[in-house]
């Protein structure tokens, strides 16, 4: 680990992180009224501009991060180690952030275009996609690279199937999905799906992966792929969605949430019945989605730095509010226990990268 640029900032970080416990309540005082949804929130989600003043989050702290002021990408929380794993995409590195200590436990370099990340806590492996065509396996405890295995071209999202011990990779440039057996060490099966693929998630109830797919002719699609056979199980059209990319499943498993980065929409797709689709406006070029299941909040982070928050406890797409954690904050992750929300920023207040931690107002 290269500690020199980071070590100079740890003392300041420790002072800031002193507020991480009881300080959340103090930081959030006086802002609870901003959380309430408007009476006709479904309509307001479309009509209200992203610059609206409703701010549902309060800033808690910034953790100084090593590396250059370059693009970050995805994040995942490892509940066993307590690490937030962040891919520093244009720095070619992966950061393991100890949230309890409020410091970086390890900066693992030499991972070109690090993008998707998932912590498979049941097997103690962190999987990271890396260009041009690799999946990097990292030991979650020692934070040492185990090996690299082949994927398709320009891999993006990655998901873990704990039932079958299979890892799925979105081969974005191939427009395909690769499923690798035996915790990433077995055979790889690739299925061609379209011209470009986005994010992928595992559906424990159905036993398959869902993946967003851009096709040569509209509409874009949500596709289910069997985790064992790599055969397509279902295909759902997502009309009105241009550039289907970010993806999460509703906690009840009955619908999927999709970020349409080409036309600035969140689409909610019913997985059963007639596959009804409803949508609402987001910030410009929405990318990463995160869900706080306890609160029922969906966070939609956009390339513009605008954050849109929706209420999943209600049908349709009901707006809670907007925020702007920082410029280019297209990545978001949530701790479901503490409800803290994480945004890696290329440039913090001092021009260096930071992990911005925020919390819902009034919690």
PyMOL commands that set and color helices and strands:
alter all, ss='L'
color gray80, all
select helices_A, chain A and resi 4-7+10-19+23-28+32-35+41-47+89-91+181-184
alter helices_A, ss='H'
color red, helices_A
select strands_A, chain A and resi 57-64+75-78+83-88+93-98+103-109+117-120+125-130+134-139+145-150+155-161+166-171+176-180+188-192+196-203+208-214+220-226+232-238+244-249+255-260+265-270+277-281+286-292+297-302+307-311+318-323+333-334+340-345+354-360
alter strands_A, ss='S'
color yellow, strands_A
deselect
rebuild
show_as cartoon
